[in-house]
Amino acid sequence: MSKTIIKNIGKIVSGDIKSPVLQGDTIVVEDGLIAAIGGEELMKDAGDATIIDAAGSTVTPGLLDTHVHVSGGDFAPRQKTMDFISSALHGGVTTMISAGSPHFPGRPKDAAGTKALAITLSKSYYNARPAGVKVHGGAVILEKGLTEADFIEMKKEGVWIVGEVGLGTIKNPEDAAPMVEWAHKHGFKVQMHTGGTSIPGSSTVTADDVIKTKPDVVSHINGGPTAISTQEVDRIMDETDFAMEIVQCGNPKIADYVARRAAEKGQLGRVIFGNDAPSGTGLIPLGILRNMCQIASLSDIDPEVAVCMATGNSTAVYGLNTGIIAVGKEADIVIMDTPLGSVAEDAMGAIAAGDVPGISVVLIDGEAVVTKSRNTPPAKRAAKIL
């Protein structure tokens, strides 16, 4: 049995929006799962466990990026870039959700091809995690000709996500609704492109389109990169209970509007964070951290709640056993602190001030996969493996 203990934690941010901060300064991990959360008494049974000294810094769940256009392996053909997933890991991202693979070279646009591509990418990412990151790839792009039998076959083969509705030949609610119904019937989660056209071949999607189609996730409600109006945001927020995804590669003014209005209406639990990359905007390894900083520092959202938008809110939508610091959850964990030179005293203070925190250790399934971020500023207090 493998065992890791993180001690001397200054603050535990849970990722659970119902209780964002936990009491305790010690976390025990056994066989990849969080086994206990408490105080120094947990060190009594340390045995031959690996010990990580957090040095008074902050522990959060591993971050999720809910909007990634993966194309196979750790290569981004849209930007001709290698190792972008590894780079995101150094920004604290331990889980990625595919929003479809529109940049796959020669992407097939027929029913058989889109199904085959989804199955292939799903299996390949589960077979080989880039840099250890948990990539849920193979989000199927809806194309004309797909049948309910295709959704049954895809689910049997491990595909469970419908990428952004609107990226393929299925664009309007009348065509999409039957496929979305099949997808939901067979256990898929469904995303829908929202806002202006992003790439040639995609379509503009309005609030009315979203409401009629009934996805689980309103992809980039703040635009990808062109946003819907505030009036249309209001309709989605008031007339549906769909998750509302804010992306780094979108419209910052609408992101602020969504966060502030969700706070006013008590709906911050619906907000999740993605990057929407690789895209024309590029690749942003620290994009999820930047979302947290933006919403906390400019939209007056508590930084601990901003962490929840990047973690537990997302896993609640997608039904994953990670993203929350709790017993029985997968031990995907980030240890961070205020960066050197910041006005803040700790990681949450840095996020509230708009400063990207310094990451010193990232764990996936309890194993340290980063021991010093190559992308964030240095942490003032760096965790160390003893």
C-alpha positions as CSV (number, residue, x, y, z in Angstrom):
1,M,0.0,0.0,0.0
2,S,1.4,3.4,-1.0
3,K,1.0,6.2,1.5
4,T,1.8,9.9,1.4
5,I,1.3,12.5,4.1
6,I,1.2,16.2,3.6
7,K,1.9,18.1,6.8
8,N,2.3,21.7,8.0
9,I,-0.5,22.9,5.7
10,G,-1.4,26.6,6.3
11,K,-4.9,26.4,4.7
12,I,-6.9,23.6,3.0
13,V,-9.2,24.9,0.3
14,S,-11.7,22.1,-0.3
15,G,-13.1,22.8,-3.8
16,D,-16.6,22.2,-2.3
17,I,-18.5,25.5,-2.7
18,K,-20.8,24.5,0.2
19,S,-17.8,24.4,2.5
20,P,-14.8,26.0,0.8
21,V,-12.3,25.9,3.7
22,L,-11.5,22.9,5.8
23,Q,-10.0,22.7,9.3
24,G,-6.8,20.8,9.7
25,D,-3.1,20.9,8.7
26,T,-2.5,17.3,7.6
27,I,-3.8,15.1,4.7
28,V,-3.2,11.4,4.4
29,V,-3.2,9.7,1.0
30,E,-3.4,5.9,0.6
31,D,-3.4,4.1,-2.7
32,G,-4.2,7.2,-4.7
33,L,-7.1,8.3,-2.6
34,I,-7.5,10.8,0.3
35,A,-7.7,8.7,3.4
36,A,-7.8,11.3,6.2
37,I,-7.9,15.0,6.9
38,G,-7.0,16.4,10.3
39,G,-4.2,17.6,12.6
40,E,-0.8,16.4,13.6
41,E,-2.2,13.3,15.3
42,L,-2.4,11.8,11.8
43,M,1.4,11.6,11.8
44,K,1.5,9.0,14.5
45,D,0.9,6.2,12.0
46,A,3.2,7.6,9.3
47,G,5.3,4.4,9.1
48,D,7.3,4.5,5.8
49,A,5.0,7.0,4.2
50,T,6.3,9.7,1.8
51,I,6.2,13.0,3.8
52,I,5.6,16.3,2.1
53,D,6.2,19.4,4.2
54,A,3.8,22.1,3.0
55,A,5.8,24.7,4.9
56,G,2.6,26.6,5.9
57,S,1.4,27.0,2.3
58,T,-2.1,26.3,0.8
59,V,-3.5,23.0,-0.4
60,T,-6.2,23.0,-3.1
61,P,-7.6,20.2,-5.3
62,G,-6.0,19.7,-8.7
63,L,-7.5,22.2,-11.1
64,L,-9.8,21.2,-14.0
65,D,-9.8,22.7,-17.5
66,T,-13.3,22.0,-18.9
67,H,-12.6,23.3,-22.4
68,V,-9.7,21.8,-24.2
69,H,-9.5,21.0,-27.9
70,V,-7.2,18.0,-27.8
71,S,-6.2,16.3,-31.0
72,G,-4.2,13.3,-29.8
73,G,-1.2,13.1,-27.5
74,D,0.4,16.3,-26.3
75,F,0.4,18.1,-29.6
76,A,-1.7,21.1,-30.6
77,P,-1.9,21.2,-34.5
78,R,-3.7,24.6,-34.4
79,Q,-0.7,26.2,-32.9
80,K,1.9,23.7,-34.0
81,T,3.0,23.2,-30.3
82,M,4.2,20.2,-28.4
83,D,3.8,19.6,-24.6
84,F,0.9,22.0,-24.0
85,I,-0.7,19.5,-21.6
86,S,2.5,19.1,-19.7
87,S,2.7,22.9,-19.5
88,A,-0.8,23.2,-18.1
89,L,0.1,20.6,-15.5
90,H,2.7,23.1,-14.2
91,G,-0.2,25.5,-13.9
92,G,-2.0,23.1,-11.5
93,V,-4.3,21.4,-14.1
94,T,-4.6,17.7,-13.3
95,T,-7.8,17.0,-15.3
96,M,-8.8,18.1,-18.8
97,I,-12.2,17.8,-20.5
98,S,-12.3,17.7,-24.3
99,A,-14.7,20.1,-26.0
100,G,-14.3,18.2,-29.3
101,S,-11.4,18.0,-31.7
102,P,-12.1,20.4,-34.5
103,H,-8.4,21.0,-35.2
104,F,-7.6,17.3,-35.8
105,P,-5.9,17.2,-39.2
106,G,-8.3,16.0,-41.8
107,R,-11.1,15.7,-39.2
108,P,-13.9,13.5,-40.7
109,K,-17.2,15.2,-41.0
110,D,-19.4,12.1,-41.7
111,A,-21.2,10.0,-39.1
112,A,-18.9,7.0,-39.2
113,G,-15.7,9.2,-39.2
114,T,-16.8,11.4,-36.3
115,K,-17.7,8.3,-34.2
116,A,-14.4,6.6,-35.0
117,L,-12.4,9.6,-34.1
118,A,-14.2,10.0,-30.8
119,I,-13.6,6.4,-29.8
120,T,-10.0,6.5,-30.9
121,L,-9.1,9.7,-29.0
122,S,-11.0,8.6,-25.9
123,K,-9.2,5.3,-25.7
124,S,-5.8,6.8,-26.6
125,Y,-5.9,9.4,-23.7
126,Y,-7.1,6.8,-21.2
127,N,-4.3,4.4,-22.4
128,A,-1.5,7.1,-22.2
129,R,-2.0,10.1,-20.0
130,P,0.2,13.0,-21.2
131,A,2.5,14.0,-18.3
132,G,0.1,12.1,-16.1
133,V,-2.8,14.5,-16.6
134,K,-6.3,12.9,-16.7
135,V,-7.5,13.8,-20.2
136,H,-11.1,12.9,-20.9
137,G,-10.7,13.0,-24.7
138,G,-12.9,11.9,-27.6
139,A,-15.8,14.3,-27.2
140,V,-17.8,13.5,-30.2
141,I,-18.7,16.4,-32.6
142,L,-22.2,16.0,-33.8
143,E,-22.5,15.4,-37.6
144,K,-25.5,14.6,-39.8
145,G,-26.3,10.9,-40.0
146,L,-25.5,9.9,-36.4
147,T,-28.2,7.6,-35.0
148,E,-29.1,6.4,-31.5
149,A,-27.3,3.2,-32.2
150,D,-24.1,5.2,-32.7
151,F,-24.4,6.7,-29.2
152,I,-25.0,3.3,-27.8
153,E,-21.8,2.0,-29.5
154,M,-19.7,5.0,-28.5
155,K,-20.8,4.8,-24.8
156,K,-20.0,1.1,-24.8
157,E,-16.5,2.0,-26.1
158,G,-15.9,4.6,-23.4
159,V,-17.0,7.9,-25.1
160,W,-19.3,9.9,-22.8
161,I,-19.0,13.5,-23.8
162,V,-20.6,15.4,-26.7
163,G,-18.3,18.2,-27.8
164,E,-19.6,21.7,-28.5
165,V,-22.8,21.5,-30.4
166,G,-22.4,23.8,-33.4
167,L,-18.8,22.8,-34.3
168,G,-20.1,20.2,-36.8
169,T,-22.8,19.9,-39.4
170,I,-25.5,19.8,-36.7
171,K,-26.0,23.4,-35.9
172,N,-29.6,24.3,-35.2
173,P,-31.8,23.2,-32.2
174,E,-34.2,21.2,-34.5
175,D,-31.4,19.0,-35.7
176,A,-29.5,18.9,-32.4
177,A,-32.3,18.2,-29.9
178,P,-33.0,14.5,-30.9
179,M,-29.2,13.7,-30.7
180,V,-28.9,15.5,-27.4
181,E,-31.9,13.4,-26.2
182,W,-30.2,10.2,-27.3
183,A,-26.9,11.4,-25.6
184,H,-28.6,12.1,-22.3
185,K,-30.6,8.8,-22.5
186,H,-27.3,6.9,-22.7
187,G,-25.3,8.8,-20.1
188,F,-23.4,11.4,-22.1
189,K,-22.7,14.9,-20.9
190,V,-23.4,17.5,-23.6
191,Q,-21.7,20.9,-24.2
192,M,-22.9,23.6,-26.5
193,H,-21.0,26.3,-28.3
194,T,-22.4,29.7,-27.2
195,G,-21.8,33.1,-28.9
196,G,-20.3,34.1,-32.2
197,T,-18.6,32.0,-34.8
198,S,-15.1,30.8,-33.6
199,I,-13.6,29.0,-36.6
200,P,-14.7,28.5,-40.2
201,G,-17.5,26.0,-40.3
202,S,-18.8,26.7,-36.8
203,S,-21.9,28.7,-36.2
204,T,-23.3,31.6,-34.1
205,V,-25.3,30.3,-31.2
206,T,-27.9,32.4,-29.3
207,A,-29.5,32.0,-25.9
208,D,-32.6,30.8,-27.6
209,D,-30.7,28.0,-29.4
210,V,-29.1,26.9,-26.1
211,I,-32.4,26.9,-24.2
212,K,-34.1,24.8,-26.9
213,T,-31.2,22.3,-27.2
214,K,-30.8,21.6,-23.5
215,P,-27.1,20.9,-23.0
216,D,-25.5,20.2,-19.7
217,V,-22.9,22.9,-20.2
218,V,-23.1,26.4,-21.8
219,S,-19.7,26.4,-23.3
220,H,-17.8,29.7,-23.0
221,I,-20.8,31.7,-21.9
222,N,-18.4,34.7,-22.1
223,G,-17.6,34.0,-25.8
224,G,-15.2,31.8,-27.7
225,P,-14.0,34.5,-28.3
226,T,-17.2,36.5,-29.2
227,A,-19.8,36.7,-26.5
228,I,-23.6,36.8,-26.4
229,S,-25.2,40.0,-24.9
230,T,-25.8,40.5,-21.2
231,Q,-29.5,40.2,-22.0
232,E,-28.9,36.7,-23.4
233,V,-26.8,35.8,-20.4
234,D,-29.7,36.8,-18.2
235,R,-32.0,34.4,-20.1
236,I,-29.7,31.5,-19.7
237,M,-29.1,32.2,-16.1
238,D,-32.8,32.8,-15.3
239,E,-34.5,30.2,-17.5
240,T,-32.1,27.2,-17.2
241,D,-30.0,25.4,-14.7
242,F,-27.2,24.5,-17.1
243,A,-23.6,24.9,-16.0
244,M,-22.1,28.2,-17.2
245,E,-18.5,28.0,-18.4
246,I,-16.2,31.0,-18.2
247,V,-13.1,30.7,-20.4
248,Q,-9.8,32.5,-20.4
249,C,-9.9,32.9,-24.2
250,G,-13.2,34.7,-24.1
251,N,-14.7,38.2,-23.4
252,P,-13.5,39.5,-20.0
253,K,-16.3,42.0,-19.6
254,I,-19.0,39.3,-19.9
255,A,-17.0,37.0,-17.6
256,D,-17.2,39.7,-15.0
257,Y,-20.9,40.2,-15.6
258,V,-21.6,36.4,-15.3
259,A,-19.7,36.2,-12.0
260,R,-21.3,39.2,-10.4
261,R,-24.8,38.3,-11.5
262,A,-24.4,34.7,-10.4
263,A,-23.2,35.9,-7.0
264,E,-26.3,38.2,-6.7
265,K,-28.6,35.3,-7.6
266,G,-26.8,32.7,-5.4
267,Q,-25.8,30.7,-8.4
268,L,-22.0,30.6,-8.1
269,G,-22.2,26.8,-8.0
270,R,-23.1,26.8,-11.7
271,V,-19.9,28.5,-12.8
272,I,-17.0,26.4,-14.1
273,F,-13.7,27.3,-15.7
274,G,-12.1,26.4,-18.9
275,N,-9.4,27.8,-21.3
276,D,-10.9,27.2,-24.7
277,A,-7.5,26.3,-26.1
278,P,-5.7,25.3,-28.2
279,S,-7.6,28.0,-30.3
280,G,-6.9,31.0,-32.4
281,T,-6.2,32.9,-29.1
282,G,-3.3,30.5,-28.5
283,L,-2.3,28.3,-25.6
284,I,-2.4,29.6,-22.0
285,P,-0.7,27.2,-19.6
286,L,-1.8,29.3,-16.6
287,G,-5.2,30.0,-18.0
288,I,-7.2,28.4,-15.2
289,L,-5.1,30.2,-12.5
290,R,-5.7,33.4,-14.4
291,N,-9.5,32.8,-14.4
292,M,-9.3,32.4,-10.7
293,C,-7.3,35.6,-10.3
294,Q,-9.6,37.5,-12.7
295,I,-12.8,36.5,-11.0
296,A,-11.5,37.0,-7.5
297,S,-9.7,40.3,-8.0
298,L,-12.0,42.0,-10.5
299,S,-15.4,40.5,-9.8
300,D,-15.2,40.5,-6.0
301,I,-15.6,36.8,-5.6
302,D,-13.9,35.2,-2.6
303,P,-10.7,33.4,-3.8
304,E,-11.7,30.2,-2.1
305,V,-15.0,30.2,-4.2
306,A,-13.0,31.0,-7.3
307,V,-11.0,27.8,-6.6
308,C,-14.3,25.9,-6.4
309,M,-15.2,27.1,-9.9
310,A,-11.9,25.5,-11.1
311,T,-12.4,22.3,-9.2
312,G,-15.5,20.9,-7.4
313,N,-18.1,22.8,-9.5
314,S,-16.6,21.2,-12.6
315,T,-16.4,17.7,-11.2
316,A,-20.0,18.0,-10.0
317,V,-21.1,18.7,-13.6
318,Y,-19.1,15.9,-15.1
319,G,-19.5,13.3,-12.3
320,L,-15.8,12.8,-11.6
321,N,-14.3,11.6,-8.3
322,T,-11.8,14.3,-8.0
323,G,-11.7,18.1,-7.6
324,I,-12.6,18.1,-3.9
325,I,-10.4,17.6,-0.8
326,A,-12.5,14.9,0.9
327,V,-12.0,11.4,2.2
328,G,-12.4,8.9,-0.7
329,K,-11.7,11.4,-3.5
330,E,-8.8,10.9,-5.9
331,A,-5.7,12.6,-4.5
332,D,-5.2,15.2,-7.2
333,I,-3.7,18.0,-5.2
334,V,-1.9,21.3,-5.7
335,I,0.3,23.0,-3.1
336,M,0.7,26.7,-3.7
337,D,1.7,29.9,-1.9
338,T,1.9,33.6,-2.6
339,P,4.6,34.3,-5.2
340,L,7.8,36.1,-4.3
341,G,7.3,39.8,-4.4
342,S,3.5,39.8,-4.0
343,V,1.6,42.1,-1.7
344,A,-0.2,39.1,-0.3
345,E,0.7,36.8,2.6
346,D,-0.7,33.5,1.2
347,A,-2.0,31.9,-2.0
348,M,-5.7,33.0,-1.5
349,G,-4.5,36.6,-0.8
350,A,-2.5,36.5,-4.0
351,I,-5.4,35.4,-6.0
352,A,-7.6,38.1,-4.5
353,A,-4.9,40.6,-5.4
354,G,-4.7,39.3,-9.0
355,D,-1.3,37.7,-8.6
356,V,-0.8,34.2,-10.0
357,P,0.2,32.0,-7.0
358,G,3.5,30.0,-7.0
359,I,3.0,26.3,-7.3
360,S,5.6,24.1,-5.6
361,V,4.1,20.6,-5.8
362,V,1.4,18.9,-7.8
363,L,0.1,15.4,-7.1
364,I,-2.0,13.1,-9.3
365,D,-3.4,10.1,-7.5
366,G,-1.1,10.8,-4.6
367,E,2.1,10.8,-6.7
368,A,4.1,13.9,-7.0
369,V,4.3,14.8,-10.7
370,V,5.6,18.4,-10.3
371,T,8.0,19.4,-7.6
372,K,8.6,22.9,-8.8
373,S,6.4,24.6,-11.4
374,R,8.3,25.7,-14.5
375,N,5.6,28.2,-15.3
376,T,4.3,30.0,-12.2
377,P,6.4,32.5,-10.2
378,P,8.4,30.9,-7.3
379,A,6.3,30.2,-4.2
380,K,7.4,32.2,-1.2
381,R,7.1,29.1,1.0
382,A,7.8,26.0,-1.1
383,A,6.6,22.6,-0.1
384,K,9.3,19.9,0.0
385,I,9.3,16.1,-0.2
386,L,11.3,14.9,2.8
